[in-house]
Amino acid sequence: MNNWPQRLEALDRERLQGMRRGVEKESLRTAPEGSLAATPHPLGLGSALTHPNVTTDFSESQLELITGVHASAEACEAELTEIHQAVDALLGEETMWASSMPCFLPTDETIPIGRYGYSNIGRAKSVYRMGLGHRYGRRMQTISGIHYNWSLPGITSEQYFDLIRNFRRHSFLLLLLFGASPALCSSFVEGRDHGLQPFPTPVQGKAPCGTLHLPFATSLRMGRLGYQSDAQSSLAVSYNSLEGYAASLQDALLRPYPAYEAIGIMNPGGEYNQLSTSLLQIENEFYGTIRPKRVIRSGERPLHALRERGVEYVEVRCMDLDPFEPVGINASTMRFIDLFLLHCLLSDSPPDTPAEIAALARNQQLTASRGREPGLQLERNGQAVPLRDWAAELLEELGPISAHLDRQLGGEAYAQALAQARERFAHPEQLPSARVLEAMAREYDHSHLRFIAHCSQQARAHLRAQPLSAERQAAFAEAARQSLAEQAEVEAADTLSFEEFRQQYLAPSQLQA
C-alpha cells in the first residue's frame, strides 16, 4: 500500500461525509416448505417495471429490493429493513429466502421469467431473461445476492478504475469473511456435473431433496457453479481505463457467438428467444465481482452513459446473503466494505495484464470452493502465497483507514467493524460459511433446505414483530399505486413495433458517446 498515508490524509471530513452507499438485495419468494413460489409478483407491490424500491430480478418469483442513496450505513440498513417490512406485509405465508443459493426448484423450464407488462421496454426485459435462460439455464439465474453501490466525491473515472483493479485483486478477502453459501439444495444441480460432496440423507420426509457441499467452501455462488459461463470465460476484459473497458464490452456486445446464433432471435412460432445472438445481449449480462456504473437516462445504453459522462459509482457484486441477518446484511458489514473500497482506492494500482486476469479468476475459484482450507495458497505476482498471510496483510492495512474515518466522522463504528472482521478471521469457525455448515449439522440433519427455511421464517417473524407505522405503510401503498400508473403511461406512449424498438436499442451507434 505504497504512499497510502499521504492519500489517506487527503481524505478530509468533508469528502468522507460525502461518501454514499445503497443496497440492492435479491431474494426468492418461497412457499412455507421451502419450494419456489409459483404465484405472480404481488399486485400490492406495484409495477416491477417502474417501482423505485421493489422489482424482480430474473424470475417472477425473485424479488429485488432497492434502497435509495444514504450518507450512513445505519440509514441504509434502516431503509432496507423498511422495504422488507412493507414487502413482507403483502406476502401472506410466503417468505423471502434467506440464502444466496436457491430453495427447492422445479424443472428448469417451469421457473417463471419476470414479466413487466406490454410496453416495448417491458417486453425487452422479459426477452432478455428468456435469452439468459436459453444461454445459461434458468436455475443458475435464481442465485441471489447483495449488490453494494458506493461512491466518494472527487474521484475521477481513472481513479475508479484504479479502485476496481485492486478490488479484483483483493476481493478474495470479502469471500472469505462474508461468504455464506458453502452448501446447496441438490435440485439446483440436478443433471449437472457438479463436483460437490453429499451430506448424509436427511431424515425421511423432512425435505424433498438432498444437500451438497464442499467442506471448506465460502461462497459456491461465486464459484464455478454460480454466475459463470464458458462463453464469457473467453473475455479477458481489462480494467486499465474506461476506454479499454468500453472497447472490450462493445466487442462482446457486437460479436456474433455461434452457439447463440444456433438458438436464433425467434423460435419457429414467432416468439422471441433472446434479444440478440451476440456474446452479450446487453451490458448487464457481463458477470463480474464489481462494475463501473453511471445512472442512465430513459432509453440510454449503460455503455453510452459511461463513455459520455464517466464513472459515477461502483457496484460491488460478490456479497452473499447472510442467513443469520434478518435482511441479509447489516451496517457493520457495510462499514467493512467502505474500508475495503477505500483501501482499494488508496493503494497503488498497477495495470492489469492477461496473465494476472487469468490468475485472479483462479484465485476466485479457489477461495469460493476451498477458502477455509488450512494452507490454501493463491497466486500473487506470479508467486504462490498463503491465503491467510495475504488476508492478514490486508486486514492490518485497514487499521489506519478505520482510525482515520473514526477521527474524521466521530465515534468508533469503523474500528468496531474492523475488529469484528479480525475476530472472525482469527477464529475461522465464526465465519458465516462455517456457521452455516455447523448449524445444518447440529439442528437440521445436514439439510440446507430445512436450515434456510427456518432462517427465512425467523427473519419473517423478526420483521412482523416490528411492523411499519401506518404512515409508512400508506407511503408504500401510494408508491405501488403510482408505479402502476407510470407503467400504464409507458405502455400508452409506445409508437414503435417491438421489433423496431429492439433493432434501434441494439444499434451499435447507441453504444457510442
C-alpha positions as CSV (number, residue, x, y, z in Angstrom):
1,M,0.0,0.0,0.0
2,N,2.7,2.5,-1.1
3,N,2.1,6.2,-0.4
4,W,-1.2,5.5,1.3
5,P,-0.6,7.8,4.3
6,Q,-0.5,10.9,2.1
7,R,-3.5,9.8,0.2
8,L,-5.4,8.9,3.4
9,E,-4.7,12.3,4.9
10,A,-6.1,14.0,1.8
11,L,-9.5,12.4,2.6
12,D,-10.8,15.2,4.8
13,R,-14.0,15.3,6.8
14,E,-16.0,17.0,4.0
15,R,-15.1,14.4,1.4
16,L,-15.7,11.5,3.8
17,Q,-19.1,12.9,4.8
18,G,-19.9,12.8,1.1
19,M,-19.4,9.0,0.9
20,R,-22.6,7.4,-0.3
21,R,-23.9,3.8,-0.4
22,G,-27.0,2.0,-1.4
23,V,-28.1,-1.7,-1.5
24,E,-29.9,-3.9,-4.0
25,K,-30.9,-7.2,-2.5
26,E,-32.3,-10.2,-4.4
27,S,-34.3,-12.8,-2.7
28,L,-36.5,-15.7,-3.9
29,R,-40.2,-15.8,-2.8
30,T,-40.8,-19.3,-1.3
31,A,-43.7,-21.3,-0.1
32,P,-43.6,-22.3,3.6
33,E,-42.0,-25.7,3.0
34,G,-39.1,-24.1,1.0
35,S,-40.2,-24.5,-2.6
36,L,-40.2,-21.7,-5.2
37,A,-43.4,-19.7,-5.0
38,A,-45.5,-20.2,-8.2
39,T,-47.5,-17.0,-7.6
40,P,-47.1,-13.8,-9.7
41,H,-45.3,-10.8,-8.4
42,P,-47.9,-9.5,-5.8
43,L,-50.1,-6.7,-7.3
44,G,-49.9,-4.9,-4.0
45,L,-46.2,-4.3,-4.6
46,G,-46.9,-2.3,-7.7
47,S,-45.2,-2.5,-11.0
48,A,-41.9,-4.4,-11.2
49,L,-41.1,-2.1,-14.2
50,T,-41.4,1.3,-12.5
51,H,-41.4,0.9,-8.7
52,P,-38.3,2.7,-7.3
53,N,-37.8,0.2,-4.4
54,V,-39.3,-3.2,-5.3
55,T,-38.8,-5.0,-8.6
56,T,-37.9,-8.5,-9.7
57,D,-34.6,-9.9,-10.9
58,F,-34.5,-12.9,-13.3
59,S,-37.6,-14.7,-12.1
60,E,-41.2,-13.5,-11.5
61,S,-40.6,-15.3,-8.1
62,Q,-37.3,-13.4,-7.4
63,L,-37.7,-10.1,-5.6
64,E,-35.2,-7.3,-5.8
65,L,-35.3,-4.7,-3.1
66,I,-33.6,-1.4,-3.8
67,T,-32.7,1.3,-1.2
68,G,-32.0,4.9,-2.0
69,V,-28.6,6.6,-1.6
70,H,-27.5,7.1,2.0
71,A,-24.9,9.0,3.9
72,S,-24.6,6.3,6.6
73,A,-24.6,2.6,6.9
74,E,-27.3,2.7,9.6
75,A,-29.6,4.7,7.4
76,C,-29.1,2.3,4.5
77,E,-29.8,-0.7,6.8
78,A,-32.9,1.1,8.2
79,E,-34.4,1.7,4.7
80,L,-33.7,-1.9,3.6
81,T,-35.5,-3.1,6.7
82,E,-38.5,-0.8,6.0
83,I,-38.7,-2.2,2.4
84,H,-38.6,-5.7,3.8
85,Q,-41.4,-4.9,6.2
86,A,-43.6,-3.4,3.5
87,V,-43.0,-6.4,1.2
88,D,-43.5,-9.0,3.9
89,A,-46.9,-7.5,4.8
90,L,-48.1,-8.5,1.3
91,L,-46.6,-12.0,1.1
92,G,-49.0,-13.9,3.3
93,E,-47.4,-17.2,4.2
94,E,-44.7,-16.9,1.6
95,T,-41.2,-16.0,2.8
96,M,-38.1,-14.2,1.4
97,W,-35.5,-17.0,1.0
98,A,-32.6,-16.2,3.3
99,S,-29.8,-17.8,1.3
100,S,-28.0,-16.9,-1.9
101,M,-28.3,-20.4,-3.1
102,P,-31.8,-21.3,-4.2
103,C,-34.7,-23.1,-2.5
104,F,-36.1,-26.3,-3.8
105,L,-36.5,-25.6,-7.6
106,P,-38.9,-27.1,-10.1
107,T,-37.8,-28.3,-13.5
108,D,-35.7,-25.6,-15.3
109,E,-38.3,-24.8,-18.0
110,T,-41.0,-24.1,-15.4
111,I,-39.1,-21.5,-13.4
112,P,-41.1,-18.3,-14.3
113,I,-39.4,-15.5,-16.0
114,G,-40.0,-11.9,-14.8
115,R,-42.9,-10.1,-16.5
116,Y,-43.0,-6.3,-16.9
117,G,-46.1,-5.6,-18.9
118,Y,-46.8,-4.8,-22.6
119,S,-44.5,-1.9,-23.3
120,N,-41.5,-2.3,-25.6
121,I,-39.1,-1.8,-22.7
122,G,-41.1,-4.2,-20.5
123,R,-41.1,-6.9,-23.3
124,A,-37.4,-6.3,-23.8
125,K,-36.7,-7.1,-20.1
126,S,-38.6,-10.4,-20.4
127,V,-37.0,-11.3,-23.7
128,Y,-33.5,-10.6,-22.2
129,R,-34.4,-13.0,-19.4
130,M,-35.6,-15.6,-21.8
131,G,-32.2,-15.3,-23.5
132,L,-30.4,-15.8,-20.2
133,G,-32.5,-19.0,-19.7
134,H,-31.5,-20.4,-23.1
135,R,-27.8,-19.5,-22.6
136,Y,-27.2,-20.5,-19.0
137,G,-30.2,-22.3,-17.8
138,R,-32.9,-20.8,-15.6
139,R,-31.7,-22.4,-12.4
140,M,-28.4,-20.5,-12.4
141,Q,-30.3,-17.3,-12.7
142,T,-32.2,-18.0,-9.4
143,I,-29.0,-17.4,-7.4
144,S,-29.4,-14.2,-5.3
145,G,-27.0,-11.8,-3.7
146,I,-26.4,-8.3,-2.3
147,H,-25.1,-5.5,-4.6
148,Y,-23.5,-2.7,-2.7
149,N,-23.3,0.6,-4.6
150,W,-20.6,3.1,-3.4
151,S,-19.2,6.5,-4.3
152,L,-16.9,9.2,-2.9
153,P,-16.8,12.8,-4.0
154,G,-13.9,13.9,-6.2
155,I,-13.0,10.5,-7.7
156,T,-12.2,10.6,-11.4
157,S,-13.1,7.7,-13.8
158,E,-9.4,6.9,-13.8
159,Q,-9.3,6.6,-10.0
160,Y,-12.4,4.4,-10.0
161,F,-10.7,2.0,-12.4
162,D,-7.6,2.0,-10.1
163,L,-10.0,1.0,-7.3
164,I,-11.6,-1.7,-9.5
165,R,-8.3,-3.3,-10.4
166,N,-7.3,-3.5,-6.7
167,F,-10.8,-4.8,-5.8
168,R,-10.4,-7.6,-8.2
169,R,-7.0,-8.4,-6.8
170,H,-8.2,-8.5,-3.2
171,S,-11.9,-9.5,-3.3
172,F,-11.0,-13.0,-2.1
173,L,-11.0,-11.3,1.4
174,L,-14.7,-10.5,1.1
175,L,-15.5,-14.1,0.0
176,L,-13.6,-15.4,3.0
177,L,-15.1,-13.1,5.6
178,F,-18.6,-12.9,4.3
179,G,-19.2,-15.8,2.0
180,A,-22.2,-17.7,3.3
181,S,-23.1,-20.3,0.7
182,P,-21.0,-23.5,1.3
183,A,-23.9,-25.8,0.6
184,L,-27.0,-26.0,-1.6
185,C,-30.1,-28.0,-2.3
186,S,-29.4,-30.8,-4.8
187,S,-32.3,-29.6,-7.0
188,F,-30.1,-26.7,-8.1
189,V,-27.6,-29.0,-9.9
190,E,-29.9,-31.8,-11.0
191,G,-28.5,-33.4,-14.1
192,R,-25.2,-31.4,-14.0
193,D,-21.6,-32.4,-13.3
194,H,-21.1,-30.5,-10.0
195,G,-18.1,-32.0,-8.1
196,L,-19.8,-31.4,-4.8
197,Q,-19.9,-33.8,-1.8
198,P,-23.3,-35.1,-0.5
199,F,-24.3,-35.0,3.1
200,P,-26.0,-37.9,4.7
201,T,-29.6,-38.2,3.6
202,P,-31.8,-36.1,5.8
203,V,-34.5,-37.8,8.0
204,Q,-37.1,-39.4,5.7
205,G,-40.0,-37.0,5.0
206,K,-38.2,-33.9,6.2
207,A,-37.0,-32.5,2.8
208,P,-37.7,-33.2,-0.9
209,C,-34.1,-33.1,-1.9
210,G,-30.6,-33.8,-0.6
211,T,-27.8,-31.4,0.3
212,L,-24.5,-31.0,-1.4
213,H,-21.5,-29.0,-0.2
214,L,-17.8,-28.5,-0.1
215,P,-16.2,-28.8,3.4
216,F,-14.0,-25.6,3.1
217,A,-16.2,-23.6,0.7
218,T,-17.0,-20.0,1.4
219,S,-19.3,-19.0,-1.5
220,L,-20.5,-21.6,-4.0
221,R,-22.4,-18.7,-5.5
222,M,-19.1,-17.1,-6.6
223,G,-17.6,-20.4,-7.8
224,R,-17.9,-22.4,-11.0
225,L,-21.5,-23.4,-10.2
226,G,-22.5,-19.8,-9.8
227,Y,-22.6,-16.9,-12.2
228,Q,-20.0,-18.4,-14.6
229,S,-20.1,-19.1,-18.3
230,D,-17.9,-20.9,-20.8
231,A,-18.7,-18.2,-23.3
232,Q,-17.8,-15.3,-21.1
233,S,-14.6,-17.1,-19.9
234,S,-13.3,-16.2,-23.4
235,L,-13.5,-12.5,-22.4
236,A,-10.3,-11.0,-20.9
237,V,-11.8,-7.6,-20.1
238,S,-9.1,-5.2,-19.0
239,Y,-9.9,-2.5,-16.3
240,N,-6.9,-0.3,-17.1
241,S,-9.0,2.5,-18.5
242,L,-12.6,3.4,-19.3
243,E,-11.7,3.4,-23.0
244,G,-10.2,-0.1,-22.9
245,Y,-13.1,-1.5,-20.7
246,A,-15.7,0.1,-23.0
247,A,-14.0,-1.3,-26.1
248,S,-13.9,-4.8,-24.7
249,L,-17.5,-4.7,-23.7
250,Q,-18.5,-3.3,-27.1
251,D,-16.8,-6.1,-28.9
252,A,-18.7,-8.7,-26.8
253,L,-22.0,-6.8,-27.4
254,L,-21.5,-6.9,-31.2
255,R,-19.6,-10.1,-31.8
256,P,-21.8,-12.9,-33.1
257,Y,-21.5,-16.1,-31.0
258,P,-22.1,-19.4,-32.9
259,A,-23.9,-21.2,-30.1
260,Y,-26.3,-18.3,-29.6
261,E,-26.7,-17.9,-33.4
262,A,-28.0,-21.5,-33.3
263,I,-30.6,-20.5,-30.7
264,G,-31.8,-17.7,-33.0
265,I,-33.6,-14.5,-32.3
266,M,-37.1,-16.1,-32.7
267,N,-38.4,-19.6,-32.4
268,P,-40.5,-21.2,-35.3
269,G,-43.7,-20.0,-33.6
270,G,-42.6,-16.4,-33.9
271,E,-41.8,-15.9,-30.2
272,Y,-38.5,-14.2,-29.1
273,N,-35.8,-16.5,-27.8
274,Q,-33.3,-13.7,-26.9
275,L,-32.6,-10.0,-27.8
276,S,-29.5,-10.8,-29.9
277,T,-27.1,-13.6,-31.0
278,S,-24.0,-11.7,-29.8
279,L,-21.8,-12.9,-27.0
280,L,-23.6,-10.5,-24.7
281,Q,-27.2,-9.4,-25.3
282,I,-26.8,-6.2,-23.2
283,E,-24.2,-4.8,-20.8
284,N,-25.8,-6.3,-17.7
285,E,-25.1,-9.8,-19.0
286,F,-21.4,-9.4,-18.3
287,Y,-20.6,-11.0,-15.0
288,G,-18.1,-9.6,-12.6
289,T,-17.4,-9.1,-8.9
290,I,-17.5,-5.3,-9.4
291,R,-18.8,-2.9,-12.1
292,P,-18.2,0.7,-13.0
293,K,-21.6,2.4,-13.1
294,R,-23.4,5.6,-14.2
295,V,-27.1,6.4,-13.7
296,I,-28.7,6.2,-17.1
297,R,-31.3,8.3,-18.7
298,S,-34.5,6.9,-20.1
299,G,-33.8,4.6,-23.1
300,E,-30.0,5.1,-22.8
301,R,-27.5,2.3,-23.0
302,P,-25.2,1.9,-19.9
303,L,-22.1,1.9,-22.1
304,H,-23.1,5.2,-23.7
305,A,-23.6,6.8,-20.3
306,L,-20.2,5.7,-19.1
307,R,-18.5,6.9,-22.2
308,E,-20.3,10.3,-22.3
309,R,-20.3,11.2,-18.5
310,G,-17.7,8.9,-16.9
311,V,-18.0,6.6,-13.8
312,E,-20.3,7.8,-11.1
313,Y,-20.1,4.9,-8.6
314,V,-19.1,1.3,-8.3
315,E,-21.3,-1.7,-7.8
316,V,-19.9,-4.5,-5.6
317,R,-21.5,-7.8,-6.7
318,C,-19.8,-10.5,-4.7
319,M,-21.7,-10.3,-1.4
320,D,-23.8,-13.3,-0.3
321,L,-27.0,-13.0,1.6
322,D,-26.2,-13.6,5.3
323,P,-28.8,-16.1,6.6
324,F,-28.1,-15.0,10.1
325,E,-29.1,-11.4,9.4
326,P,-32.9,-10.6,9.1
327,V,-32.4,-8.5,5.9
328,G,-29.3,-10.3,4.7
329,I,-26.7,-7.7,5.6
330,N,-26.0,-5.3,8.5
331,A,-24.5,-1.9,9.0
332,S,-21.2,-3.3,10.3
333,T,-20.7,-5.3,7.1
334,M,-21.4,-2.2,5.1
335,R,-18.8,-0.3,7.0
336,F,-16.2,-3.0,6.4
337,I,-16.9,-2.7,2.6
338,D,-16.4,1.0,2.9
339,L,-13.0,0.4,4.5
340,F,-12.1,-2.2,1.9
341,L,-13.1,0.1,-1.0
342,L,-11.1,3.0,0.4
343,H,-8.1,0.6,0.7
344,C,-8.5,-0.3,-2.9
345,L,-8.7,3.4,-3.8
346,L,-5.7,4.5,-1.8
347,S,-3.3,1.6,-2.7
348,D,-1.0,1.8,-5.7
349,S,-2.8,0.0,-8.6
350,P,-0.5,-1.2,-11.4
351,P,-2.1,-2.0,-14.8
352,D,-3.6,-5.5,-15.1
353,T,-2.3,-8.0,-17.7
354,P,-3.9,-11.0,-19.4
355,A,-1.8,-13.3,-17.1
356,E,-3.0,-11.5,-14.0
357,I,-6.6,-11.5,-15.1
358,A,-6.4,-15.3,-15.5
359,A,-4.7,-15.7,-12.1
360,L,-7.4,-13.6,-10.4
361,A,-10.1,-15.9,-11.9
362,R,-8.3,-18.9,-10.4
363,N,-7.9,-17.2,-7.1
364,Q,-11.7,-16.5,-7.0
365,Q,-12.5,-20.1,-7.8
366,L,-10.1,-21.4,-5.1
367,T,-11.4,-19.1,-2.4
368,A,-15.0,-19.8,-3.3
369,S,-14.6,-23.6,-3.2
370,R,-11.8,-24.0,-0.6
371,G,-11.3,-20.6,1.1
372,R,-11.2,-22.0,4.7
373,E,-8.9,-24.9,3.8
374,P,-5.7,-24.8,6.0
375,G,-2.6,-23.9,4.0
376,L,-4.5,-22.9,0.8
377,Q,-2.3,-20.8,-1.5
378,L,-3.3,-18.2,-4.0
379,E,-1.3,-16.5,-6.8
380,R,0.2,-13.1,-6.4
381,N,2.6,-11.5,-8.9
382,G,3.4,-15.0,-10.3
383,Q,4.2,-16.4,-6.9
384,A,2.3,-18.7,-4.6
385,V,1.3,-17.0,-1.3
386,P,-0.8,-18.5,1.6
387,L,-4.3,-17.0,1.5
388,R,-4.2,-16.4,5.3
389,D,-0.9,-14.5,5.0
390,W,-2.2,-12.2,2.3
391,A,-5.5,-11.7,4.1
392,A,-3.7,-10.8,7.3
393,E,-1.7,-8.2,5.5
394,L,-4.9,-6.6,4.1
395,L,-6.6,-6.6,7.5
396,E,-3.5,-4.9,9.0
397,E,-3.5,-2.2,6.4
398,L,-7.2,-1.4,7.0
399,G,-6.3,-0.3,10.6
400,P,-5.1,3.2,9.8
401,I,-8.0,3.7,7.4
402,S,-10.6,2.8,10.1
403,A,-8.8,5.1,12.6
404,H,-8.8,8.0,10.1
405,L,-12.5,7.6,9.4
406,D,-13.5,7.5,13.0
407,R,-11.4,10.6,13.7
408,Q,-13.0,12.5,10.9
409,L,-16.6,11.3,11.3
410,G,-16.7,10.7,15.0
411,G,-17.3,7.6,17.1
412,E,-15.7,4.1,16.8
413,A,-18.0,2.4,14.3
414,Y,-15.3,1.7,11.7
415,A,-12.9,0.4,14.3
416,Q,-15.6,-1.9,15.6
417,A,-16.4,-3.2,12.1
418,L,-12.7,-4.0,11.5
419,A,-12.4,-5.6,15.0
420,Q,-15.3,-7.8,14.2
421,A,-13.8,-8.9,10.9
422,R,-10.5,-9.6,12.6
423,E,-12.2,-11.7,15.2
424,R,-13.8,-13.8,12.5
425,F,-10.5,-14.2,10.7
426,A,-8.7,-15.3,13.9
427,H,-11.4,-17.8,14.7
428,P,-12.5,-19.4,11.3
429,E,-15.3,-21.3,13.0
430,Q,-17.0,-17.8,13.3
431,L,-17.0,-17.2,9.5
432,P,-20.6,-17.3,8.1
433,S,-19.7,-20.2,5.8
434,A,-18.5,-22.3,8.7
435,R,-21.5,-21.3,10.9
436,V,-23.9,-22.4,8.1
437,L,-22.4,-25.9,7.9
438,E,-22.2,-26.2,11.7
439,A,-25.9,-25.2,12.2
440,M,-27.1,-27.5,9.4
441,A,-25.2,-30.4,11.1
442,R,-26.3,-29.6,14.6
443,E,-30.0,-29.0,14.2
444,Y,-31.2,-29.8,10.7
445,D,-29.9,-33.3,9.7
446,H,-27.5,-31.6,7.3
447,S,-30.4,-30.3,5.3
448,H,-29.7,-27.0,3.6
449,L,-33.4,-26.7,2.7
450,R,-34.6,-27.1,6.3
451,F,-32.0,-24.8,7.7
452,I,-32.6,-21.9,5.3
453,A,-36.4,-22.4,5.5
454,H,-36.0,-21.9,9.3
455,C,-33.8,-18.8,8.8
456,S,-36.3,-17.4,6.4
457,Q,-39.2,-17.9,8.8
458,Q,-37.1,-16.4,11.7
459,A,-36.5,-13.3,9.6
460,R,-40.2,-13.1,8.8
461,A,-41.1,-13.3,12.5
462,H,-38.5,-10.6,13.2
463,L,-40.0,-8.3,10.7
464,R,-43.5,-8.9,11.8
465,A,-42.6,-8.2,15.4
466,Q,-41.8,-4.6,14.5
467,P,-44.3,-3.7,11.7
468,L,-44.2,-0.5,9.8
469,S,-46.0,2.6,11.1
470,A,-49.4,3.3,9.5
471,E,-47.8,6.4,7.9
472,R,-45.0,4.4,6.2
473,Q,-47.4,1.7,5.1
474,A,-49.6,4.3,3.4
475,A,-46.5,5.8,1.7
476,F,-45.5,2.4,0.3
477,A,-49.1,1.7,-0.8
478,E,-49.0,5.1,-2.7
479,A,-45.7,4.3,-4.3
480,A,-47.2,1.0,-5.5
481,R,-50.2,2.8,-7.0
482,Q,-48.0,5.4,-8.6
483,S,-45.8,2.7,-10.2
484,L,-48.8,1.0,-11.8
485,A,-49.9,4.3,-13.2
486,E,-46.4,5.0,-14.6
487,Q,-46.3,1.6,-16.2
488,A,-49.6,2.3,-17.9
489,E,-48.2,5.6,-19.2
490,V,-45.1,3.9,-20.6
491,E,-47.3,1.4,-22.4
492,A,-49.6,4.1,-23.8
493,A,-46.6,6.1,-25.1
494,D,-45.1,3.4,-27.3
495,T,-45.2,4.2,-31.1
496,L,-42.8,1.6,-32.5
497,S,-43.4,-2.1,-33.0
498,F,-41.3,-4.3,-30.7
499,E,-39.0,-5.4,-33.5
500,E,-38.3,-1.8,-34.5
501,F,-37.6,-0.9,-30.8
502,R,-35.3,-3.9,-30.4
503,Q,-33.2,-3.0,-33.5
504,Q,-33.0,0.6,-32.5
505,Y,-32.0,-0.2,-28.9
506,L,-29.3,-2.7,-30.0
507,A,-27.9,-0.5,-32.8
508,P,-24.1,-0.1,-32.5
509,S,-24.4,3.7,-32.6
510,Q,-26.3,3.6,-29.3
511,L,-23.0,2.4,-27.6
512,Q,-21.0,5.5,-28.6
513,A,-20.6,8.7,-26.6
